[in-house]
């Protein structure tokens, strides 16, 4: 936890928020990619 606080003080709050949001978007994009890849198989059924 202390490393996160020191990181925020070094690079600034906006950069930390941006990194957090990019991480969340990445996980959601992984789910979208998986859905798109399984779509042809589901359409054949």
C-alpha positions in Angstrom: 0.0 0.0 0.0 2.8 2.4 0.8 4.4 1.8 -2.6 1.1 2.9 -4.2 1.0 6.1 -2.2 4.6 6.9 -3.0 3.9 6.2 -6.7 1.0 8.7 -6.6 3.1 11.4 -5.0 5.9 10.9 -7.6 3.9 10.8 -10.9 0.7 12.5 -9.9 -2.9 11.6 -9.4 -4.1 11.9 -13.0 -1.5 9.4 -14.3 -2.5 6.9 -11.6 -6.2 7.2 -12.4 -5.4 6.8 -16.2 -3.4 3.7 -15.5 -6.2 2.2 -13.4 -8.8 3.0 -16.1 -6.6 1.5 -18.8 -6.3 -1.7 -16.7 -10.1 -1.9 -16.3 -10.6 -1.4 -20.1 -8.1 -4.1 -20.9 -10.0 -6.7 -18.9 -13.3 -5.7 -20.6 -11.6 -5.9 -24.0 -10.4 -9.4 -23.2 -14.0 -10.4 -22.6 -15.1 -8.8 -25.9 -12.4 -10.6 -27.8 -13.4 -13.9 -26.3 -17.0 -13.3 -27.3 -16.1 -12.3 -30.8 -14.0 -15.4 -31.2 -16.8 -17.8 -30.0 -19.5 -16.1 -32.2 -18.9 -18.1 -35.4 -19.2 -21.4 -33.4 -22.4 -20.2 -31.8 -23.9 -19.1 -35.1 -23.3 -22.6 -36.6 -25.3 -24.2 -33.8 
